[in-house]
Each structure stands twice: as structure tokens, then as C-alpha cells.
Amino acid sequence: MRFQAPRGTQDILPGASHAWRRIEGEFAEWMSLHGYKEIRTPAFEDTELFVRTSGDTSDIVTKQMYTFTDKGGRSVTLKPEGTAPAMRALIEHALCPSGSVARLFYVTPIFRYERPQKGRLRQAHQLGFELVGSASPEADAEVIELTVGFYRRIGIGSIKVLLNSLGRSQCRASFREAVLEHARPFLKDQPEEFRARAEANPLRLLDSKDPEVQEAMRGGPCVLDHLEPDSRERFHRLQELLSEADVEFEVRPEIVRGLDYYTETVFEVQSGALGAQSALCGGGRYDDLIHELGGPGMPSVGVAMGIERALIVLEAEGALWPEPPLDAYVACVGHEARSAARALCRSLREHGVSCVMDLDGRSLKAQMKQADRLAARRVVLLGEEELAGGEATVRNLADGTQIRVPLQRVAHAVREGS
């Protein structure tokens, strides 16, 4: 039987994996520059963690989670998002004592059972970061500014920030009722299960990708009309801070995000290079989440960014990083030269020069073909003459030029022509 990768997953092959390492490395460096520390959480968690945080009526919980019973009879779920596990770990290990601020980031796979499409897989990968312990709009602005700054850092320029506020409990309660009232004519003709879910959480209607639902909600109430006075003031201050940081944004009341834990600020960063599914990432404030998980009341804000979607945009904009070529292929002729070639390879690698050599005693012609297939920039040749003189021949495969240099100068000669 010949096996294939499961539907909705992908193998990241040599050639492509370099771009993954690059984007993850750039993200880690960007986070470190701003004082964020990495956290790594398990691939699976107690199912109740996601039911409680995402909401039992959310699509993630009702349709997308990979949930199973383990051999101990416990219900566990492959994590569908990164924030809830990070907050569970923060509470468990007391990472943010009262009065302090914690800045955390993560790089993680996530698992959602949904229809595979470009940039949306059943095993996807997230970059995310969380700022915990500050209720200030400056914290919201920091997260959004760092998100935009990261995309610019990796070469994505054609982006826009869509910004909204969901207010606090009073705003959400009155807005939910207004949304439900607007939707009643549409809901009366819908299946009972759909109607029950909409009545349990009307905001799901605003987040729906179903064209029929979107049409029904057109012209509906605006959440910004329901904001409490302090939330309105806070939202205005956030916009001032983003303008101060030269972050371009649009206020878009239809942005509500798909998870129940959001309060106040929500945002998306979108790219035209992604077509209809244009969201690069999304995030917002979730001041009640840590308390919901059994921790102290602690204001928090964060964002999750899809790696696959960022790579799609980089490729579309011609900004995807190519894999660096192999610096040198060390070719040798004769048994004595093989030992010298191995020693030379060790020396080259110590000097930061990437290289390989033949392992099977092939002819020089076969070795040169192998160097070609590997797209090496240089061939370093060790033959009888070179060995006798303590030298090597360094050949440029692009133009065929070559020079003879002492063995201790080979690394310099390879790098000099790069």
C-alpha cells in the first residue's frame, strides 16, 4: 500500500522548508526585540479548555475540533488555536504575578477539521503573541503595531488593518438583542438547530461566511452605536495611538472575530493577495479569559497569525526567500585524497561554509554531475597534484573559472566569490 499525507495536511519539502525557518526565525527575533518570551504548550489539551474559551456554540467547538477519548477515558483535543493553551500555562505556572505584565509568544501547529482550501489546512501553523496584565489602550496599540511591523519586516507591504470594538458586557448584551431582532425574519425560515445556535449567540451571524446569512444581516445594527462611554473613549484613544505609530487602519464594525472570549478591541490584518479569504491574521482583547479559566481577573490582548497565509502573500508579491545554495562540493580523486577531503569538509564547516562530499567512491565525472545536481556554487577539487602541494583547486561552476589555493585559504576563496 502506498501512503499519502492525510487530506488537509501537507509535507513541507526541502526547498520550501527554508522559508518556514526564515519566517519563524524573523518572528522570534522580532518578538525578542520587544521583550516577548517564548512559550511552548502541548499539542493536545483537556477538551473543556476549548469549550469554555471558544464557546460551546462556536464553529470551532461544534464542527472543527479534533477530539478523542484517550486510554484513561479522558476527553482531549488537538489544539485548534494557541491563546487558550498559553493562558492555561500562564495560570498554572503563575507567569504573571499581580501588578506585573507578561509578554509571551509562540509558534505552534493548530488542528481544525474544515474544508481544505488555499491557506486553510486541517493542520495549520500559527505565530502568536499575548500581552497580559495591562488594561491600557497602549497595550492594544502595541500588539497591533508589532503585528504590522512584523509583516513589514518580512516583506509584506500590501496590508490593511480593520479595527472594531465590541465593548463590555452592557454593550454586548444590548447589541446581541439588536442583532437578534434584525435577524428574526430570516431565522424564522431556518432549520431549528441553526435557529437555536443563532439565538444562543447572535454575533455568530455577523461572522458567517455564508452569502445568504451575510445578505440577511446587511443593514443591521452597528456595535459602535451600543458602546459604553468608557469603551467609546478607549476606542478613540486606540485610534489616536495607531495614527501616532503610522499604522493605517479602517474602522469596520462588521469585524467581530469567531471566538467568544473577545472584549473591547478586535482587529484583522488583510491582504489583497489572498483573494476572497483575505485575512492574514486576527486578534483582540480578552479581559475575561483568564478569569474564565480559573485564574485572577487579568486584562489581556493578543494576536494569532497564520504562517501558511503569510507565505502565500510573500510568494504572490515575489518576496519569498529562496533557499541558499550549497557553498561547495568537495570532489576528490584517489583513496588518499578521501581522508584529506573529509578533513577539509570539517574545516570548511567550522568556518561557516556549507559543503558535502561524495560518500561512495564515485569517479570524478560522477562527482561533478552530483555537484551540478546540488546546484553548488563551487567545486573544491583534491587530486594528486593538489595533495602534493598542500593545495586545492576551487572552481566557480557559474563561469568555469578556477584558482589553486593553499588548503588553509579554501574557506576564504569559496566565500570571496559568493
Secondary structure, DSSP 8 states (H G I E B T S, - for coil): ------TT-----TTTHHHHHHHHHHHHHHHHHTT-EE----SEEEHHHHHHHH-TTSHIIIII-EEEE-TTS-EEEE-S-SHHHHHHHHHHTT-S-TT--EEEEEEEEEE--S--BTTB-SEEEEEEEEEES--SHHHHHHHHHHHHHHHHHTT---EEEEEEE--SHHHHHHHHHHHHHHHHHHHTTS-HHHHHHHHH-THHHHT---HHHHHHTTT---GGGG--HHHHHHHHHHHHHHHHTT--EEE-TT---S-TT-EEEEEEEEEGGGTTS-EEEEEEE-TTHHHHTTS----EEEEEEEHHHHHHHHHHTT---------EEEEE-SHHHHHHHHHHHHHHHHTT--EEE-SS---HHHHHHHHHHTT-SEEEEE-HHHHHHTEEEEEETTT--EEEEEGGGHHHHHHHT-
